[in-house]
Amino acid sequence: MLKNYFKTAVRHFWRHKFFSFINVLSLAVGISASLVIYMIVAYELGYDQFEPDRERIYQVTLETNFNGFTGNSSGVPAPLGKAVKEGISGLEQVVPVFQFQGDANAQVVLERESKPLVFKKQNRVVFTNPGYIQLMNLQWLAGSASTALSQPFQVVLTTKRAALYFPNLPFDRVIGEKISYNDIPVTVSGVVSDIPKQTDLQSEEFISLSTIEATSLKEQFMLDRWDDWMAYSSLYLKTAPRTAPEQLQQQLNQLFQSHLDAEQRKENVVKLNLLPLADKHFDQRYPNFDSRLAHKPTLYTLLAVAGFLLLLGCINYINLSTAQASRRAKEVGVRKTMGIQKKQLIGQFLTETFLITGLATLVSIVFIPFLLKLFADFIPPSMGMSFFWTPPIILFLLCLLAGVALLAGLYPAFILSGYRPVLVLKNNPINAAGQNRQMIFRKALTISQFVVAQFFLIATVMVSKQIYYVLHADMGFRKDAILTFNTPRDSIANHHSFLLEELKALPGVELVSRGFFSPATAGGAFANITYHNGKEEIKPSSQVRWGDSAFFDVYQLKLVAGRKTVASDSITELIVNKVFTQMMGLQHPQEAVGRFLNYNGRAFPIVGVMADFHEHSLRAGIGAMVFANQPGDTFHVRLKDNIGQWPQTIAQMEQLYKSLYPEEDFNYQFVDEQIAQFYEAEQATATLLKWATGLAIAISCLGLLGLVLFTVNSRSKEVSIRKVLGASVTQILTLLSRDFVKLVLLAFLITIPLAWLASYKWLENFAYKTEMTWWLFVLSGFSMLLLTLVVLSIHTIKAALENPVNRLRDE
């Protein structure tokens, strides 16, 4: 029986190659997109699922709140880890982690008899204790867990790093080898298995925590400071069984408060929180040094897109199958007359659907490498085609195959198998009531297709409009034609002065400044700055920027009061923005000039007030900002407006850089490109929407094409009679197209409130946003209507021009 089903299905597939090709293609697109999206979502949700008792692992985070301004950081005061281990019960593991010199890339040197072997810019180097390795459940391949990190100047390597540094040595012989990290000598004391890919804890070289206290790093890491913190200091805790996280969090804050003096406790606006490890990969408030964060709403959006595309493919199959129903009615009638049962007919038609779906699945597997490139903005770098061949993905593929086949095939199977032989063989397969029900169902499916397609279209337009707005908005400073590059931290001071003057002399350079961060940066540089107004001390949560006297000129920053800072090798003066003056409680910016701020324990005068500018993306409002007159290792170069001259100028800059730092790479970035990176998630969403919109429109048009074919076939004699009676081609076109235009307009009316609400909610993520103008909605609807008329014309014009004799010959 199954063999006969399969043969009949193949014959039908081959006899109707055009419709079969459309069905296979539309289902293949939906299935392949769903597969890739499922791979992405499964990979992202699989982060940090391998740690033993992971539900008891937390990262300590920090929350500040001052004058309504809330800040969050994954960095905590450096001495917290030691104090927690000694002063809090109910903990199984306490794991402090310090990124190597603030996650600066380390220069690793291995002593060799001939000459030292140097590895530049090695990242993922941390200072920690053995608890890190135990927390990550890494396997010891050499060395002992009890002694490997017990003493200063010890390091444990992952197999990847051990193979990099000592490619010809077995792991047991790596023990005892000497390594130097930026002139800090250490001895290899252990080798462990590599860190799994799906984790945000991706360190690969572990230096003993006691090394910090045995070197000058103790001051740099602020091991004695409780009132300050940096992002490179983090703390992980694993609670003992049955320890309530609420109680632990309360103990943490009590411990933190106990290490502050009375004045600090009075002013303290800091709260310690516990972030479950399961949430770390998705919490956008706490970015990681080495790994990317996932955005759960984006993942859910991807799943919704996959579901819609699959649904559209199934709807398209149903429409095309029922559009051909009249052609198969006599086949059904003859089969029933010969004695075949209804369940056998259903089996036959479901076999055809499984054949189509199976072919679509095979085609979708071919599509996957292409879609992986298409989804590059959403795919983790460590996820590749190899992830497809894992058991969960294969199982999902099989379930998808069965589900799509049943979803797409059941309705056509029951409709086609339900024809009555007597009526079929009299050219009247279904009665008027049944025909009306089927027509209403097909129209509902078509409307739903166009609702989805128009929703995607309007969403794409709105997202693109917002991205254009934020990329071209006035951020309060000049951002075009400016590039930045860094010089080595340990570079000779005279080199800075020489390079500065040489850059100024280049014909393609307009202005040059030495500083640190650009006005807007992806990270943040928060400073411990206080102001005493005579009654109380105010400690605004403020960021700081540093630069020489030319910094304001390069970026065209505006002053609203006072003057610019004078040139100096160290900080002597400060400039604040208007938001900072408001936090000081001043009514007018001019009142701030001449007052003093306490910055890192020293008093500095305010000599000017600058206009507010956006220090980050336009998602958030403008915060307090302080500018200090201190040149740094970052050069800010404004080029002349002649874009054609830029490549030559940049080449000259690289030549100058290499003459001073021959061992270093010249890496530069334009400021406007840095700002564009703020909106990578939105630009990725726009790419997704454009892609989804194109597919949704294409599949919807195929569904419309099927409904047009059905209508033309069912009304062919009516059209012929009207032509014989004198109807013009225009009248015939109007007759056949009128109902479809109504469907598209009805879909547009349904889409408007849905698209408006979704756009409004999405724009709430931005403090500054574009307007939702009505004409964008109208333009989107008109575009869809125009496309519908083009699709309609393909077959309606053909039907209107056909010789009526061909259709009336059977009468």
Secondary structure, DSSP 8 states (H G I E B T S, - for coil): -HHHHHHHHHHHHHHTHHHHHHHHHHHHHHHHHHHHHHHHHHHHHTTT-SSTTGGGEEEEEEEEEETTEEEEES---TTHHHHHHHH--SEEEEEEEEETTTT--EEEEE--SSS-EEEEEE--EEEE-HHHHHHTT--EEEE-TTTTTSSSSEEEEEHHHHHHH-TTS-HHHHTT-EEEETTEEEEEEEEE----SS-S----EEEETHHHHTSTHHHHTTTT-SS---TTEEEEEEE-TT--HHHHHHHHHHHHHHTS-HHHHHH--EEEEEEEHHHHTT-TTS--SSS----HHHHHHHHHHHHHHHHHHHHHHHHHHHHTHHHHHHHHHHHHHTT--HHHHHHHHHHHHHHHHHHHHHHHHHHHHHHHHHTTTTS-TT--GGGGGSHHHHHHHHHHHHHHHHHHHHHHHHHHHT--HHHHTTT--S-HHHHHHHHHHHHHHHHHHHHHHHHHHHHHHHHHHHHHHHHHS--SS--TTEEEEE--TT--HHHHHHHHHHHHHSTTEEEEEEESS-SS-SS--EE-EEEE-SS-EE---EEEEEB-TTHHHHHT--EEEE------SS---EEEEHHHHHHTT-SSGGGGTT-EEEETTEEEEEEEEE----SS-TTS---EEEEE----SEEEEEE-S-GGGHHHHHHHHHHHHHHH-TTS---EEEHHHHHHGGGHHHHHHHHHHHHHHHHHHHHHHHHHHHHHHHHHHHTHHHHHHHHHTT--HHHHHHHHHHHHHHHHHHHHHHHHHHHHHHHHHHHTT-SS-----HHHHHHHHHHHHHHHHHHHHHHHHHHHHS-HHHHHTT-
